[in-house]
Amino acid sequence: MNLSTKLKELGLSPLNTLVGSAHNLYKMPFDTVNEYKGSVIADNFNYHYENNEFYRDLCKKKNISPQDIKSFNDLAKIPLIPVQTFKQCDSHLLMTSKLNEVEFEMRSTGTSGIPSVSRRDRLTMDSAFDSVVTTYREFFKFSRGMGLFLFPPTEEMPEMGMVKALNVFAGLLDGSVNLVKKITFNPEKAVEVLQSWDGKHTRHIVGPPFLVYRLIKYCMDRNIKLNLEKNSFIITLGGWKRFTGEEIPRGEFNELCHEYLGVQSYNVRDMYGLVEANMLAVECHKQEKHIPPWVHVSMRNPHNVLEEVEYGERGVIAIYDPTSISYPGFILTEDVGYLRKDTSCECGRNGQTLVYISRMPGVEVGCCAINLEKFIEEKEKGMAIKGGI
């Protein structure tokens, strides 16, 4: 009898049990955790197969049924949904839940202007929030401090995935201030806010890399050197490429955070995620991105995505996320990376660690952070023209 069966007999949710046991799972042997997550992902596949006509037809075309997906070793056979499917006008066909059961729509607009829409029902929202909060607590242990949020408040962009995920930090801190209002960012105000908290609170900075970099550049140009607390974090989400295609060098970024903000490089933490999945891969103090132990990542051959590549080999990132109930969370992304061969991290956690490299060649660069930067730059240019600058 496997874990899922035992927990179900007790009237408990196997998935919720795993999410609530994240800290313990990171300490367990890799193969043991694979057995557990293989079981809940197989259950999730069976649910979508039985209740989603669109996905069932896709599986039948590939000659895959629940009888083929029983354990961790079978996961690579689960048919994947290309992430661009969420941008199609008929993306509602992906839904396992009924449309009238949708509680929230999350969007990310690419440079083409076509939004990727992922719809979540109540159960999916419950699991999404549980997953994010559990992950934040595991890697940051926040319960106090002040957050300088370099992203818009949710009332301005309630459907932007990055804003929704990062705003969860607000509930873990004593207070926070959003410094991007009406698609504008004033770095002078950011410095003033940080200085006003000096000696009173542990200060954290949260936002996409390009806005943190803007703050640093402002300090560099004026030779301002802040000295945030020993336990201060700089937390980024949204990728390191700007909408212009220019890349922010991570090593240089870490050094500048230390020099101008006084934050140790091991407390500069990046996260990887996408609107269509509920998971965030968060960096530990060794700056390795850890996949949540209830989620599985598979790397696929870019020339044949049906073929899985070995740990350490570059491939297209595929995500198996069992927290998605409203639609199948088996997603083939447009991102390239690789999984570390060593599944035991120096931070003391076991499991998959992901190295993100880039978007696939030829794929448009577009995500929440990139489009936020584009909106800000366009508004600033418009304001400059209007002001006669």
N, C-alpha and C positions, 0 to 999 in steps of 0.2 A: 504494500500500500504506500503510495507516494505522499509527499507533504500536502499537496492540494487536497487529496481525498480525505486525509485525516482532519484537516482544518474544516473542510466542508461538513463533515460529520458532526463537528462541534458547533456548527452554525456560524463559523467565522469566515471572513474573506481572506483567502491565501495572499492575494495581492496586497491588501491593506496591512496584513501581518508583516510582509516583507518590507514595505515602505516604512512602517513604524519601527522596524528593527535594523535600520540602515547601519548604525554604528557597529552593531554586532556582526552584520554581514560583511563589512569591510575587513573584519579580523578573521573571518572564516577561511578555510582552504578554498582555493579557486574552483576546484572541481565540485565541491559541495554547493557553492553558490550557483554554479552553472546548472546543477541538477534542480535547484529550487526555481530559478528564473525560467528554466526550460519548461517546467511544469506549468507556471502561470501564463507564459506566452502561448503555449500549446492550447491551454484553456481559452485564452482570448481569441486565438485563431478559430477555434471551433465555434465560439459565439458568433463571430462575424460571418463565418461560412453559413451557419444555420439561419441567420437573420438578415443578411444583406444580399439581395438578389444580384446586384451589380458585381459584387466581389465574388460571389459563388460562381457566376458565369465565367469570370476571369480565371478562377481556380480550375474549373472544369476544362477550360481551353488548354490549361497546362497539365491536365490530368493529375491534379492534386486534391485530396480530400482529407478530412480529419483523421482517417485511418492511417494516413501517411505522416502525420505530425503528432507524435506521442511524447517526445522528450527533447532535451537540449540538442542531441545529435541530429535531429530532424529540422532544426530551425532554418537552415539555409535553403530548404525546399519551399518555404512559405513564399507565395507570390508577392512581389513588392509593387507598390504604387509609386510611379514616378512623381516627384514633387511638383512638376509642372502641371500635373492633372488638377491640382488645386486652383490653378489659374483659368481653367476652362469654364466657359459659360454654363456648362451642365455639371459643374462640380458638386451640386447637390445630390447627384446620383451616387456619390461616395458614401452617403449617409447610411448608417445602420439604424440610427435613431430616426424618429419621425421629425419633420421640420418644426412641428409645433412643440417639440420637446427641447428645442435648442434654447439654451440659456444665454450663450455668449458667442459672438463672432469675433475672431481675431484675424487681423489682416496685416499683410506686409506687401508694399507696392514696389515692384522692380522699376528699373529705369524706363521700361516700355510703358509704364503707367497702368499695366494690367495687374489688379490686386490678386494675391494669393489669399484665399478665404478658407479658414478652418473653423468649423462650427462645433461647439461643445455643448453637450447636455449636462444635466445636474451631476450625474455620477462622474463624468469626465472632469468637470470643474472641481469636484471634491478631490479626486485623485491628483489633479494638476496642482492644486494648492498644497495638498499634503506633501507631494513630491518636492516642490520648490522650497517650502519652509523647512522640511527635513534636511534637504541638501544644504541650505544656507546655515542651519544650525550646526551641521556636521563640520563644515569647513571654516566657519567664521565665529561660531559661538556667541553671536551678538545677543545682548540683552540690555545694553546701555550704549550711550554715546550719541553724537549728533551726526547727521548725514547731510553733506552737501551734494544734492542731486543735480547732476548736469544732464537733465532730460526734462521734457515737458511734463507738467502735472497731468494726471489722468483725465481731468475734465476737458483738456484741450485736445488730447489724442487718445480717447478711451479704447480704441480698437487696435492701437499699435502694440504688437506683441512685446517688443523690447520695453516699452513704458510699463506695461502691465506686470512683466516679470520683475523689473527692477524696483517698482513701487512697493513690492512685498517687503522690502527692507524697512520701509517706514514703520511697520508694526513691530519690528524687532529693536528699534532704537528709541531713545528718549524723545527725539524730535528730528525734524528734517526740513530743509528748504529747497524747493525746486528753483533753479536759477535759469531755466530756459522758459521764458514767458512770451507768448504770441510769436513764436518762432524767432526769437532773438536771444543772444547770450552776451552778457556784460561781464567780462573777466574782472574788471575793477570791483564790481559788486561782490563777486565771488571771493576775492582777496579780503574785502572788508568783513564779510560774514565769517570767514575762517579766523580772522584776527579777533573778532568779537567773542569767539568761543574759546580763545586761548586761556589756559589756566582754569577753565570751568568744566570742559568736557573732553572726552576722547573724540577726535575729529576724523570722519571718514569721507572719502570722495567716491561717488558712484556714477558711472555714465559710460558712454561710448568712448573709445580711445581718442577720436579726433577732437572731442571737446575738452578732455583732460589735457591733451596736447596744446590746445589753444590757451588754456589757463597757464600751463608751463611757459609757453612762448611769451605771454604777457609778462610773467615774472622775469624771464630772461631779459627781455628788452628793457626792463626797468631795474634790473639787478635786485629784485625782491627775493629774499630767501626765507621761506616759512619753515617752521620747525614743528611739524605735527608730532603727536605723541608716539611713544614706542609701540603701542598696540594699534595704531591707526592703520587702516587698510585703504588702498586704492583698488576699486573693483570695476572691471570693464566688461562690456558685452557689446557685440555688434561688428566685430571684425577690424582688421588693421589696414584695409584698403580704403582710400578716400574715393569720393565719386569721380574724381579726376583720373583715377587709376594709380595715383601715387601711393606708395605703401609707407606706413609709419614703422620704422625699424624697432622691433621689440627690445633688443638689447639697449639701444640708445634711449628708448622711452624709460626703461627701468632706471638707468643712470640719472636721467634728468629728474625723475620723481624723487630720487634720493637727494640730489643736489639742491633742487629748488623747493621741494615740499617737505623734505626731511623724513621721507618714508623709506624704510628698509626695502631692498629689492624683493625679499621673500614675502613681503606683505603687499606686493603689487600682484593682483590676481586677475586673470582673465577667465572668461566663461565662454563655452560654445553651446549654441542652441539654435533652433529654428522654429518658426511660428507653427508649423504643422505638427510638431511633437511637444510633449509635456515635460521633456527632460532637459536638464542643464548639466553639461560636463564642466565641473568647477575645478580650478587649480588648487592643489595643496601647497604647502610652503616650499616644496621642491619644484613648484610650477609645472606639475604634471596634471593634465586634465583627466579626472576620474569619471568614468561612466557610472551612473547610479546602478547599484547591484541588481535591481529588478528589470533593467533595460539591457538589451543585447545589441552590440554594434558588429556588423559584418562588413569587411572590405571586399569590394567587387572589382573584377578585371574591367578596366575602362573600355576594352575592345569587345568584351563579352560579359555583360553584367550578371548573367546567370552563373558565372564562375566565381567562386570565392577564392581570394588570395590569402596567403599565409600572413601571420603576424610579422610585422617588420617590413612588409611589402606595401608599396603605394597602391591605393585603389580608390574607388568611389565609395563614399560612406553610405551604408544602409543601416537604418535604425528599426529595431523591433521594440515597440513601446506598448506594453500591455495595459497602461493606464488609460488608453484611449478606448472608450466604449461607443462614442457617437459615430466614429468611422474607424476603419482598420488603420492602426498606427504602424503599419509595416511600410516604411517609406524609403525609396531610393532617392537620395539627395543629389544635388549637382556639385557637391563638395569633394575635394580630393584630400586624402590624408593617409595615415597608417596607424596601426596599433603597436604599442611597444611590445617587444618580445618578452620582456620580463614582466610578469603579472604580479610581482611583489614590489611595491614602491618603497623607496627609502623613507617615506613618511610613516610607514607602518601599516598602510592599507594594502589589501589585495584586490585584484580585479583588473578590468580592462582600463588602460589609459590611452587616450587618443591624442595624436599629433595632427592638428589641422594644418594643411598646406595652402590651399587656394581653391577658388572655384574651378570647375572643369574648363579647359580651353574652349573658347567660342561661346561660353555662356555669359549672358549679360550680368554685369555686376550690379546687384540690387538687393538691398535689405533695409530694415528699419533705420539703422544708423546712417547708412549711405544716403538715404532719401531725406533724413532729417538734416544732414549736413548740406545737401543740395538746396533744400528749402531755406535754410538759414542764409547761405551764400547769396541766393537769388533775392531774398528780402533785403539783405544788407546792400547789395548793388542797387536795388530799386530806391532804397532810402538815400544812398549817396547821390544818385542822379537827381532825385527830388530836391535834395538839399543843395544842389549845385556844386557838389564836390568833384 
